[in-house]
C-alpha cells in the first residue's frame, strides 16, 4: 500500500504561498521562490496547542538556517531552510493572516489567524 502524499501548501493556504513567492523574489531569492510552489503541507508542529510552526517537510530535513521575512520591524513569516538549502522544511507564522481554516487543515492551532 502506498502512502498518501500531503497536499500542496498552495492548495491549503494560497495567499501564504503568493506572499512567500513575492517576498522571496523581492529579497533576491528567486530560486527559493520557485521552490515554494512545490512545498507540501505536513501539518503543524504540535509541541503545544498554540505553536505556530507549520511543517512543509519531515522534521529530519530541517536545517538550523532561517530566512526572516519582515515588515520593517514586524516579523511576518520565518522560513526554516532544508538541509541542502534548496527549499524549506517549515515556517513560523508570526504576523501573517492565513484566513479561514480550510478543510485540508482541520488542526490549525488556536493562536494562528
N, C-alpha and C positions, 0 to 999 in steps of 0.2 A: 504494500500500500504506500502510495507517495504522500509526502507532506503537502499540506495546503500552503501556497505562497501567501505571505502577508499582503494586504492591499498596498497600492502605491500611496505615499503621503499626499500626492496631488489629488487623489480621489477622496481622501479623508478631509484634508484641510487645504483646498486650492488657494485661498487667499494667503496662507502662510508660504506656500511654495512660490507664488508670484512675488511676494515681498522678498524672500530669500534670493531668488534669481536676480531681481533688480538691484538689491543691496550688494550682492557679491560682484556683479558686473561693475557697479559704481566704485567698489573697492579695488578694482583691477584683477579680480579673481574669476575670470571668465571660464576657466576650466572647471573650477569647483561649482560655478553656477550651472554648468551643463550637467554636473553630477546630481544636482538637486532634483531634476525631473525623474530620476531613476530611484530615488530613495523610497524605501518601503516603511510602512508604519508597523513597528513591532510592539506598540503599546507604551504605557507609562511605566516609570521605574518601579513604583510600588513600595519603596522603602518606608514611606509614611503616607498618610491619607492626602496630604496637601503637597506632595512632591510635584514639582513642575518640570521634571526631566522626561522628555519624550525620546524613546529609543527608535532608531532607524536602522539598526543592525544588531546582531547578537553582542552582548557585553564584551566578549573576548576580543572583538575587533576594535575596541576603543583605545585611543592613544591619550596621552596626557596633554596634548596641544589643543588649544581652543582659538576660535575666531569670534571676536565680540562685535556684534552689530548694534550700535548705539545711536540714539538721537541726542546729539550734543552731549549732555551729561547723564541721560537716562538710558540704562541698558534695556534693549528690546529682546534680542534673542542671542544666546551664546551657543555657538556650534562647536561640538567636540569632533575633532578630526579622527578618521580611522587610522589604523597603524601605518598604512603606506601613504597617507596624506593625499589621497585621490578622491575622497568622499567624506561623508560624515557618519559617525556611529550613533550620534544622538544630539540633542539640543536642550538647553534650558530655556523655557519660555518665561521671560521676565515681564515685559510690558508690551505684549502683543495680544490683541483681542482676536481669538480664534473664531469667534462667532458661535452659533448654536452647535451643540454636540451632536454630530451625525450618528446615524445607526451603525456606522463602521467603527465608532468609538464609544461604546456604552460605559466604559470605565474611566472616563476623564476625571481627574482629581477635582476636588471641591474648589480649590483656590484658583484654578485656571479659567480665565474668561474666554 
